[in-house]
Amino acid sequence: MRKSRLVFAILCLSSLSAGAQFLYSLGIAAGISYGKEGWSNEQWSSQEKYLLGFNGAVLAEFFRDENFQWRSELMYNQLGTKEAVAADNYVNRTNYISFNNYLKIKYPLFYFTPYILIGPRVEYLLSRGAAVFSDAIDGMYSFHITGAVGIGIEKICFGHFKPFLELFYNRDIMPSFIGHVESNDPYQPLKGTTISEVINSHDYELRIGVKYVFDRRSECPRVINPAGNPVGAQ
């Protein structure tokens, strides 16, 4: 466990250090996550439902291009699923620390800059808590890869601080779990048998944040001047 955490920390720090000379902005963000797990073999009389959690991130953006940038994040995310078993609901919670990297495609307008973020996440399973089906939850991988896509909008301001709002969809590329689990199926012919199981997770994330831009000059609103008149001409 300690070795996995050390490798994850080295990966994050080395990537950020390599891009430090191209640093454009630093920021923070926080919001809510709404996700669930998809099981390849549903347990008898059980159904996975969406579970609400929260998330938080620190982020760095690189390069000063008007339309393309690179963003790296270190993020905490509460995921998991709500298991509806017969007439009862149980919560299986998984908490992740992830290292996110996105290509940011943006188009500055006069007051706002809309943008798209797309890229991979390396997720580390920080902690877990299983109310049911603990054999599968306890066997989930410490590391796995997901893919995320997001849309956002940030306010064009003449100061260094710029607020933004983002919506993400995040889904497993590498499953959270592949293996065999002991069936908790109350249907007697299946109870106590071992079944193959694959778990894939996905979630939606809404968050708000603020970033500090080191060079304000690159954030001036674009000037529409179709007549080609000199700027400042009366």
N, C-alpha and C positions, 0 to 999 in steps of 0.2 A: 504493500500500500504506500509506504513512504517513497519507494523508488518510483512508482507511477506518478506521484505528486511532484517529485523532483524533475522528472522528464518533462512533464507538462509545464512547469514553471520555466525551465530552460528554453523550451520551444517558444513560449510567449515572449520572454525577455530578449532572446536573440533576434526574433523577427522585428520587434519594435526598435531595438538598437540599430539594426541595419537600415531602417528607414528614418532615423532621427534627423539626419541632415536634410531631408526633404519635408520635414514636418510643416504642416499647414495650420492645423487647429487641434485643440484638445477639448473634450467635452464629457458630460455625464448625462445619463438618461435613466428613467424609471417608468414602470407601468405594470400592466396586468397580462397574464398568460392564461389561455383557455384551451386546454388540450386533453387528449385521451390516448390510450393505447389500443392498437388493433391486434387481437389474438387470432392466430390461424385456426385454432380449435377452441371454440367457445365452450366453457364449462357448462354442464347441464343447468338450465334455469338461471344462467347468469348473462349479464349484458354490460359492456363497457360504455360509460357515459362520460361527458366532458367534465373536467375538474378545473376550478378557478385557482390561480396562484398569482404570484407577483414576480417581477424581474427587475434587475438593475444592471447598469453597465457603465464602464469608463471606456472612452473611445479616443482614437487618434486618426486624423485624416492627413493624407500625404499628397504632395504636388499641388500646383497652383493653376492647373488648366481650367479653362472656363466651363468645359463640358464633361471632363473625365477626371476622377480622383480615385484613390484607393483608401479604404477604411479598414482599420483593425480594432477589435474590441475584446475586452475581457468582461464576461457577462455571468451573472448569477441568475438562474432560472428555475422556478418551481414548476415541475411537471408532474406526471402521474395520470391516474384515471380513477373514476368512481365506479365501483363494481356493484351492480344491482343483482343481488342473489335472492331469489324468491321474493319476499316482501321487504327485504332489508337492503340498505345501501352501506357499502364499506369503502373506505378511502385507502388506496395504495399510492403513496407519495414518493416521488423521486426528485431529488434536488441536484442540479448540475452547475458546474463551473465550465464555461465554454470559451474557446478562443475562436473568434469570428473574423473572417476576412471577406470583404466585398469589393466588387467593382461598383463605383458610384457614377451613374450617368445623369447629368443634370442639365437644365436649360433655364438660365436666369431670365426672369421677367422684370417688370419695373418695381413691384413691391415684394414679390415672393419668388422663390426658386423651387419648382417641383423637381423631383428626382426619383430614380430607381436604384435599388441596391440588390445585388445578386452575388451569391458566393457560398463557400462551404463553412461549416462549423466543426471544430474538434471538441467533443463534449466529454467531460470527466464527471463520473457519477460520484458526487460528494457525499451524499447520504441517501438513505431509503427507509421507508417504513411501510410494512405490509399488514393490512388488517385481514386479508384473505389471500390464498394462493402464494404463500411466502416462499415456497420452493422455487417458483419462477422469478419472483422479484429479487430474492437473495442471489439468484444466479445471473442477474443482468450484468452486462459487460461494464468494466470500469471506464473504458474508452470506446467511443464509436463516432462515426462521421454522419453528419446531416447536411442537407442543402436548404438554404433559405432564400426567399425573395421578398423584397419589401418596397413599399412606395412611401414617399415622404414629402414634406414641404417645410421650407425654412424661411424665416422672415429676413428680408434684406434690411440691414441696419447700418448706419454709418459709424456706430461704435464697434468695439471689439467683440461684444457678446451677442450671440445670435440664437434665438429660440427655434426649436423645430418639433415637428409631430410626425410619427411614423407608425405604419401598420405592416407587420410581417406575417408570412406563412413559413413555418419550419417543419421539415419532414425527414425522417430517417432515410439515409442512403444505405448505411450499414445497419442491419437490425439491432435492436437493443438486447435481444436474447434469441438464441437458437439452441434447442436442446430437448430433453425429455423431462416431463414433470409427472408427478403422481396425481392421478385424477381424484378430485374432490367431488365428483359427480354423485349426487344422492341416488341416481338411478342404479339399483343394486347390481345388475350385470356388469356395469362399468366401474363401480366404486373400487378404488384401490389399484386400478390398472395404471400402467405407464403409457403416456401418449406423447407424440411428437408435438412440439410447440414452437412457433416463431412469433415474436412480439415486435411490431413496428409502431413507433409513436409519431404523432404530429400535433402541432399546436398553432394557435393564432396569438399574436402579440401586439398590443397597442401600448405605445410609450411616448412620453414627452421628454424633452431635454433641452440643454443649452450648451453651446460650445464657445470657446474663446478662440478667435481667429487672430493670428499673429500679424497678418498683413491686410489691413482694411482696404487698401487700394484695389485689390482684385474683386471686391464685392460691390463696386459702384453699379447702380442700375444702368442697363443698356439704354442709350439715347436713340430714339427713332427720329431720323432726319431724312425723309425720302427726297426732299428737294435738293439735298446736298449743300445747303447754306452753311457758311462757317459758323461754328459754335459761338454764341454770343452776339451774332448779327441781329439787328433790329429790323 
